[in-house]
Amino acid sequence: MIPNPIFYNNTTITISLIVCCLVVLAAVGENEVTIFSYIDNVLEHHFETFQDDISELYKKSFDNDYLIPKK
């Protein structure tokens, strides 16, 4: 169960995660970065960092890694 979910454009995010992102953005983003671009950057970094692990898990599940581009 997701505590305190917020629905926006068919996406669910918890209030605590929104607050955390907003605090980070206020501290380092100098009010020039939107929460959506911040989350996009975090996810992009996550997928780049863990690409090999994600690809392995995907292969185990589907025996195909066409969704994960090669480096």
Secondary structure as UniProt FT lines:
FT   STRAND          5..8
FT   TURN            9..10
FT   STRAND          11..14
FT   HELIX           15..28
FT   TURN            30..31
FT   HELIX           35..49
FT   HELIX           51..62
FT   TURN            66..67
//
